[in-house]
Amino acid sequence: MRITARHLLYFAALADEGSFGAAARAVSISQPALSMQIRDLEAALGGKLVERMPGGLKLTRLGREVLSRARRVLAEMAEIEALPRRGQGLSGQLNIGVIPTVAPYILPVALTRLRASDLTLDIRVREAQTNVLFDSLDKGRLDAALVALPASGADLAVRPLFEDRFLLAGSRARIEGLAGEGGAVTPKPSELDPEQLLLLDEGHCLADQAIAACGLDPGRRRVDLGASSLATLCGLVAQGFGLTLLPEIAVPSETASAPDMALHRFAAPEPARTLALVRRAGQEGETDWFEALASLFAKAGETLIARARAAVPA
């Protein structure tokens, strides 16, 4: 029996998901069908790829060696599928990853413009934390990802897009207490009480950036809410439960959702993050679509930031 790309895809899904049931759902086939494909692959190779353990599945030595090669094959296949797009700008199928603190705000603006550029464009978006997006880029599952810098890695091509400043968010009473009546005082991030600062749960790069901006000890936990979205934090601080840092691109949406929330700018230099579009390096000839996508995201971000600065002037 010949080994096919389908065998490799199913085996990679099994390794990623850790169970036959989850892997079958991930690739949209039945569990018995997936099990049969894995058995066929093992028969073709003449050895076991996985062992069933009490806590789940474990790859054998042969399984680990096959997996590393399967990932390379699947990544190369993804690049082959992208060949028709080379030199043609934004067309065909586009797989984009976006971090959660950016996706809800920039996608409604950017996707509308993407659709306007080509109604036939097949856009597929995945929202996930940075490390997950980098892994998906490496495996060829994504064409590009919108992340916050730094985005280190020899295998990444990085295109910075725009600067996204942080504002202080809280209830009107709390903000007036820090900034004074009329907002005459411009506090520094380092002057905030760490016990009052609400951050996203671990794994979100925005939490790390907020900790760095405020000069806080990374090992010291602030109020631990396990919050996974800025919308949750904004709803809490609007009702007087602490303070948080809100990026400018989120201002139009979150102020509409939490009208009781007040915002105040920090003293210069304002803390900020830089958003960038990244792709796998070494994809010669694919710069047209990447640059077109980067330009579109940059313009969408600039639109949101202009609205934020009109609402909360610098």
C-alpha positions in Angstrom: 0.0 0.0 0.0 1.3 3.5 -0.9 1.4 6.2 1.8 -0.8 9.2 0.9 -1.0 12.8 2.1 -4.3 11.8 3.7 -2.5 9.3 5.9 0.0 11.9 7.0 -2.7 14.5 7.6 -4.7 12.2 9.8 -1.6 11.0 11.7 -0.5 14.6 12.4 -4.0 15.4 13.6 -3.9 12.4 16.0 -0.6 13.6 17.4 -1.9 17.1 17.8 -5.2 16.2 19.4 -4.0 13.3 21.6 -7.1 11.1 21.0 -8.8 9.3 18.1 -12.1 11.0 18.8 -10.7 14.6 18.9 -8.5 14.0 15.9 -11.5 12.6 13.9 -13.5 15.8 14.7 -10.6 18.0 13.8 -10.4 16.5 10.3 -14.1 16.0 9.9 -14.3 12.2 9.5 -15.7 9.4 11.7 -13.5 7.9 14.4 -13.6 4.4 12.9 -12.5 5.8 9.5 -9.6 7.6 11.2 -8.6 4.5 13.1 -8.5 2.5 9.8 -6.3 5.1 8.1 -3.8 5.0 11.0 -3.8 1.2 10.9 -3.2 1.3 7.2 -0.3 3.7 7.7 1.2 1.4 10.4 0.9 -1.6 8.1 2.6 0.3 5.3 5.5 1.3 7.6 5.7 -2.1 9.3 5.5 -0.7 12.9 3.4 0.9 15.5 3.1 4.7 15.5 1.1 5.2 18.7 0.6 3.4 22.0 -2.7 3.6 24.0 -1.8 4.7 27.5 -4.2 5.2 30.6 -3.7 9.0 30.2 -4.1 9.0 26.4 -1.9 8.3 23.5 1.9 8.2 23.3 4.0 8.3 20.1 6.4 5.4 19.6 10.0 6.2 18.5 8.9 5.4 14.9 5.9 7.6 15.4 8.0 10.6 16.5 10.3 10.2 13.4 7.4 9.8 11.1 5.6 12.9 12.6 8.5 15.2 12.1 8.8 14.2 8.4 5.0 14.3 8.0 4.9 17.9 9.2 7.5 18.9 6.6 5.6 17.2 3.8 2.3 18.8 4.8 3.9 22.2 5.1 5.4 21.8 1.6 2.0 20.8 0.3 0.4 23.9 1.8 3.0 26.0 -0.1 2.2 24.1 -3.3 -1.4 24.9 -2.9 -0.5 28.6 -2.5 1.5 28.7 -5.8 -1.5 29.9 -7.9 -1.6 33.0 -5.6 2.0 34.0 -6.2 2.2 37.2 -8.1 -1.6 37.6 -8.2 -2.2 39.7 -5.1 -5.1 38.8 -2.8 -7.0 35.9 -4.5 -8.0 32.3 -3.9 -8.0 30.9 -0.4 -6.4 32.9 2.4 -5.8 31.4 5.9 -5.2 34.1 8.5 -4.4 33.9 12.2 -5.1 36.8 14.6 -4.4 37.1 18.4 -7.5 37.5 20.6 -6.8 41.1 21.7 -6.8 42.2 18.1 -9.3 40.0 16.3 -12.7 41.4 17.6 -11.7 44.9 16.7 -9.7 44.8 13.4 -11.5 41.9 11.7 -14.9 43.6 11.2 -13.1 46.5 9.4 -10.4 44.5 7.6 -12.6 41.6 6.4 -15.2 44.1 4.9 -12.3 45.6 2.9 -11.0 42.2 1.9 -14.4 41.2 0.6 -14.7 44.4 -1.3 -11.4 43.8 -3.0 -12.5 40.4 -4.3 -15.9 38.8 -3.6 -14.5 35.4 -4.6 -11.7 35.5 -2.0 -12.1 32.5 0.4 -11.1 33.9 3.8 -10.5 31.6 6.7 -9.6 33.1 10.1 -8.3 31.5 13.2 -8.2 33.3 16.5 -5.5 32.0 18.9 -2.7 33.1 21.2 0.7 33.9 19.6 2.5 30.6 20.3 -0.4 28.7 18.7 -0.4 30.9 15.6 3.4 30.5 15.2 3.0 26.7 15.4 0.3 26.8 12.8 2.5 29.0 10.5 5.3 26.5 10.9 3.1 23.6 10.0 1.7 25.4 6.9 -1.9 25.7 8.3 -1.8 29.5 8.1 -0.6 31.8 5.3 -0.1 34.8 7.7 -0.7 35.9 11.3 -1.4 39.3 12.9 0.5 39.5 16.2 2.1 41.9 18.5 5.9 42.3 18.4 8.3 40.9 19.3 7.9 38.1 16.9 11.3 36.5 17.0 12.3 33.6 14.8 14.6 32.9 11.9 11.8 31.3 10.0 9.5 34.4 10.1 9.2 37.3 7.8 7.9 40.3 9.7 6.1 43.4 8.5 5.3 46.0 11.2 1.9 47.6 10.7 1.2 50.3 13.3 1.6 51.4 16.9 -1.3 50.7 19.2 -1.1 52.8 22.4 -2.5 51.8 25.8 -5.1 53.8 27.7 -6.0 53.6 31.4 -9.6 52.3 31.8 -11.7 52.3 34.9 -14.9 53.6 36.4 -15.4 57.4 36.3 -14.8 57.7 40.0 -11.5 55.8 39.8 -10.2 57.7 36.8 -11.1 61.0 38.4 -9.3 60.0 41.6 -6.1 59.3 39.6 -6.4 62.1 37.0 -8.1 64.7 39.1 -11.2 66.7 38.1 -11.1 67.5 34.3 -8.2 65.0 33.8 -5.5 67.6 34.7 -3.1 64.9 36.0 -1.5 62.5 33.5 -0.4 59.4 35.5 2.5 57.1 34.6 1.9 53.4 34.3 4.5 52.8 37.0 2.3 54.8 39.4 -0.6 52.4 39.3 -1.4 50.2 42.3 -0.6 46.6 41.2 -3.4 45.4 43.5 -5.9 47.3 41.4 -4.7 46.2 38.0 -6.8 43.6 36.2 -5.1 41.7 33.4 -6.0 38.9 31.0 -5.1 35.3 32.1 -1.7 33.8 31.4 -0.7 33.2 27.8 -2.0 36.5 26.4 0.8 38.7 25.2 -1.2 41.8 26.2 -0.9 40.8 29.8 2.9 40.6 29.5 3.0 43.9 27.7 0.9 45.6 30.4 3.1 44.2 33.2 6.2 45.5 31.3 4.6 48.9 30.7 3.9 49.3 34.4 7.3 48.0 35.5 5.6 45.3 37.6 7.2 42.1 38.9 6.2 39.4 36.3 6.2 36.8 39.1 3.7 38.7 41.2 0.0 37.9 40.4 -2.4 40.8 40.1 -6.1 40.2 40.7 -6.5 36.8 39.1 -9.8 36.6 37.3 -8.8 34.1 34.6 -10.4 36.6 32.1 -9.9 35.6 28.5 -11.2 38.8 26.8 -10.9 42.5 27.0 -14.6 42.8 27.0 -14.8 41.0 30.3 -12.2 43.3 31.9 -13.9 46.4 30.5 -17.3 45.4 32.0 -15.6 44.8 35.4 -13.6 48.1 35.5 -16.6 50.1 34.4 -18.4 49.0 37.5 -15.5 50.0 39.8 -13.7 46.7 40.0 -10.1 47.8 39.5 -8.3 49.3 36.5 -7.0 47.9 33.2 -5.0 48.9 30.2 -7.0 49.2 27.0 -5.3 49.3 23.5 -6.5 52.1 21.2 -8.0 49.7 18.6 -10.4 48.4 21.2 -11.7 51.8 22.3 -14.5 52.3 19.8 -16.0 48.8 20.5 -15.5 48.7 24.2 -16.7 52.2 25.0 -19.9 51.4 23.2 -20.3 48.1 25.1 -19.4 49.7 28.5 -20.7 53.3 28.5 -19.9 53.7 32.2 -16.2 53.1 31.6 -13.9 56.1 31.6 -10.6 56.3 29.8 -7.5 58.5 30.4 -4.2 58.8 28.5 -0.9 58.2 30.2 1.9 60.8 30.4 4.3 60.7 27.4 5.9 58.5 26.3 2.6 56.6 26.2 3.0 52.8 26.6 2.2 51.0 23.4 2.5 47.8 21.4 3.5 47.4 17.7 1.3 45.1 15.7 2.8 43.2 12.8 1.9 40.7 10.0 4.1 37.7 9.9 4.5 34.8 7.5 7.0 32.0 7.0 10.3 33.2 5.6 11.7 31.9 2.3 8.5 32.0 0.3 10.0 33.7 -2.7 7.6 35.3 -5.1 4.7 35.5 -2.6 5.4 39.1 -1.5 2.6 40.6 -3.6 -0.3 39.1 -1.6 1.5 39.5 1.7 2.2 43.2 1.1 -1.4 43.8 -0.1 -2.7 42.1 3.1 -0.3 44.0 5.3 -1.4 47.3 3.7 -5.1 46.5 4.2 -4.6 45.6 7.9 -2.5 48.7 8.5 -5.2 50.9 7.0 -7.9 49.2 9.1 -5.8 49.7 12.2 -5.2 53.4 11.4 -9.0 53.8 11.0 -9.6 52.4 14.5 -6.8 54.4 16.1 -8.1 57.7 14.5 -11.5 57.0 16.1 -9.9 56.3 19.4 -7.8 59.5 19.4 -10.9 61.5 18.4 -12.7 60.1 21.4 -9.8 60.4 23.8 -7.4 63.1 22.5 -3.7 62.9 23.2 
